[in-house]
Amino acid sequence: MLGAGNPKAARAAANAALYLGAFDASFVCITLYSYRKTWAYIFSNEVEVAHYATKITPILCLSIFICSSTAVLSGIARGAGWQHIAGYASIGSYYLVGIPVGSILCFVAKLRGRGLWIGILLGCFSQTMVLALVTFFTNWEQEATKARDRVLEMTPKGNQETEIIKEDAQVLLSDISENV
């Protein structure tokens, strides 16, 4: 939609993806939390395992919700051509927030697996916030213009298109003759 020069449709698609992701994550979280005392028995008959799974289900639900938002916002960033921004947000969030906080909670505060998970969840949350801010403050008209220019730049002009088709046909024919 950006490449077609339609910023309103791109913004609407981004909003629709965010709402759909939030609805889907909410549905999964509500269902999982409703069965928090029994869902672990699908994987294990041990009471101790089921009890631990019951204790960490709220963190799991929060992870599902936040990571769903991160996935949608990462998809928006990828579609808008902001791979570098998403990459820096991911590296910064996990290496500067998630891993240090998780390590401290796990080993110093003795929260073990739960502490590690909370740290990674905070890293995911910080990545979500960075991507949400970038998406929220985006000038979609300007992004549509940039995308349109990139599309026009990559489009073959005149004779160039037929030359590319001839080269592709020659490569395909040589591949076929080698395999026969």
C-alpha positions as CSV (number, residue, x, y, z in Angstrom):
1,M,0.0,0.0,0.0
2,L,2.9,2.3,0.6
3,G,4.5,1.4,-2.7
4,A,1.1,2.1,-4.4
5,G,1.3,5.6,-2.9
6,N,-1.7,5.1,-0.6
7,P,-0.8,6.3,2.9
8,K,-4.3,6.1,4.3
9,A,-4.7,2.5,3.4
10,A,-1.2,1.7,4.9
11,R,-2.2,3.4,8.2
12,A,-5.6,1.6,8.2
13,A,-3.8,-1.7,7.5
14,A,-1.4,-1.1,10.4
15,N,-4.2,-0.2,12.7
16,A,-6.2,-3.3,11.7
17,A,-3.2,-5.6,12.2
18,L,-2.7,-4.1,15.7
19,Y,-6.4,-4.5,16.7
20,L,-6.5,-8.0,15.3
21,G,-3.3,-9.0,17.1
22,A,-4.7,-7.5,20.4
23,F,-8.0,-9.4,19.9
24,D,-6.3,-12.7,19.2
25,A,-3.8,-12.3,22.1
26,S,-6.7,-11.4,24.4
27,F,-8.7,-14.4,23.4
28,V,-5.7,-16.7,23.9
29,C,-4.8,-15.1,27.3
30,I,-8.3,-15.3,28.6
31,T,-8.7,-18.9,27.6
32,L,-5.3,-19.9,29.0
33,Y,-5.9,-18.1,32.3
34,S,-9.3,-19.6,32.6
35,Y,-7.7,-23.1,32.5
36,R,-4.6,-22.2,34.4
37,K,-5.0,-25.0,37.0
38,T,-5.6,-27.8,34.4
39,W,-3.8,-27.0,31.2
40,A,-0.4,-28.3,32.4
41,Y,-1.8,-31.8,32.7
42,I,-1.8,-31.9,28.9
43,F,2.0,-32.1,29.1
44,S,2.6,-33.8,32.5
45,N,0.8,-35.8,35.1
46,E,3.1,-34.5,37.9
47,V,1.3,-32.4,40.4
48,E,4.5,-30.4,41.1
49,V,4.8,-29.5,37.4
50,A,1.1,-28.5,37.2
51,H,1.4,-26.3,40.3
52,Y,4.5,-24.5,38.9
53,A,2.7,-24.0,35.5
54,T,-0.3,-22.5,37.4
55,K,2.1,-20.1,39.2
56,I,3.7,-18.9,35.9
57,T,0.5,-18.7,33.8
58,P,0.0,-15.0,34.5
59,I,3.5,-14.3,33.2
60,L,2.8,-16.5,30.2
61,C,-0.4,-14.6,29.4
62,L,1.4,-11.3,29.7
63,S,4.2,-12.6,27.4
64,I,1.6,-13.7,24.8
65,F,0.0,-10.3,24.8
66,I,3.2,-8.3,24.6
67,C,4.9,-10.5,22.1
68,S,1.8,-10.5,19.9
69,S,2.1,-6.7,19.8
70,T,5.8,-6.9,19.1
71,A,5.3,-9.3,16.2
72,V,2.7,-7.0,14.6
73,L,4.8,-3.9,15.1
74,S,7.9,-5.8,13.7
75,G,5.8,-6.7,10.6
76,I,4.8,-3.1,10.2
77,A,8.4,-2.0,10.4
78,R,9.5,-4.7,7.9
79,G,6.7,-3.7,5.5
80,A,7.6,0.0,5.8
81,G,11.3,-0.7,5.1
82,W,12.5,0.1,8.6
83,Q,14.4,-3.1,9.1
84,H,17.3,-1.2,10.6
85,I,15.2,0.5,13.2
86,A,13.6,-2.8,14.2
87,G,17.0,-4.4,14.4
88,Y,18.4,-1.7,16.6
89,A,15.3,-1.8,18.8
90,S,15.6,-5.6,19.2
91,I,19.3,-5.6,20.0
92,G,19.0,-2.7,22.4
93,S,15.9,-4.0,24.1
94,Y,17.2,-7.5,24.8
95,Y,20.9,-6.8,25.4
96,L,20.5,-3.6,27.4
97,V,17.2,-4.4,29.2
98,G,16.1,-8.0,28.9
99,I,19.2,-10.0,29.6
100,P,20.7,-7.8,32.4
101,V,17.4,-7.6,34.3
102,G,16.7,-11.3,33.7
103,S,20.1,-12.3,34.9
104,I,19.7,-10.2,38.1
105,L,16.3,-11.5,38.8
106,C,17.3,-15.1,38.1
107,F,20.6,-15.3,39.9
108,V,20.8,-12.4,42.4
109,A,17.1,-12.2,43.4
110,K,16.9,-16.0,43.2
111,L,13.7,-16.0,41.2
112,R,15.2,-18.6,38.9
113,G,13.2,-19.3,35.7
114,R,10.5,-16.8,36.6
115,G,13.1,-14.1,37.0
116,L,14.7,-14.9,33.6
117,W,11.3,-14.9,32.0
118,I,10.4,-11.5,33.5
119,G,13.7,-10.0,32.3
120,I,13.1,-11.3,28.7
121,L,9.5,-10.0,29.0
122,L,10.8,-6.5,29.9
123,G,13.1,-6.6,26.9
124,C,10.2,-7.5,24.7
125,F,8.1,-4.8,26.3
126,S,10.8,-2.2,25.7
127,Q,11.1,-3.3,22.0
128,T,7.3,-3.0,21.7
129,M,7.4,0.5,23.1
130,V,10.2,1.6,20.7
131,L,8.4,0.2,17.7
132,A,5.0,1.6,18.8
133,L,6.5,5.1,19.2
134,V,8.1,4.9,15.7
135,T,4.8,3.6,14.2
136,F,2.7,6.2,16.1
137,F,4.9,9.2,15.0
138,T,5.3,8.0,11.4
139,N,4.4,10.5,8.6
140,W,2.6,8.0,6.4
141,E,2.4,10.4,3.5
142,Q,6.2,10.8,3.5
143,E,6.7,7.0,3.8
144,A,4.4,6.4,0.9
145,T,6.4,8.8,-1.2
146,K,9.6,7.1,-0.3
147,A,8.2,3.7,-1.1
148,R,6.7,4.8,-4.4
149,D,10.1,6.2,-5.4
150,R,11.8,2.9,-4.5
151,V,9.3,1.0,-6.6
152,L,9.8,3.3,-9.6
153,E,13.6,3.0,-9.1
154,M,13.4,-0.8,-9.3
155,T,11.0,-0.9,-12.3
156,P,12.7,-1.8,-15.6
157,K,12.3,0.9,-18.3
158,G,11.7,0.3,-22.0
159,N,14.1,-2.2,-23.6
160,Q,15.6,-3.1,-20.2
161,E,12.5,-5.2,-19.4
162,T,12.8,-7.3,-22.6
163,E,16.5,-7.8,-22.0
164,I,15.9,-9.0,-18.5
165,I,13.2,-11.5,-19.8
166,K,15.6,-12.8,-22.4
167,E,18.4,-13.3,-19.8
168,D,16.0,-15.1,-17.5
169,A,14.8,-17.3,-20.4
170,Q,18.4,-18.2,-21.3
171,V,19.3,-19.1,-17.7
172,L,16.2,-21.3,-17.4
173,L,16.9,-23.0,-20.7
174,S,20.5,-23.7,-19.7
175,D,19.3,-25.1,-16.3
176,I,16.8,-27.3,-18.1
177,S,19.4,-28.6,-20.6
178,E,21.9,-29.4,-17.8
179,N,19.3,-31.4,-15.9
180,V,18.1,-33.4,-18.9
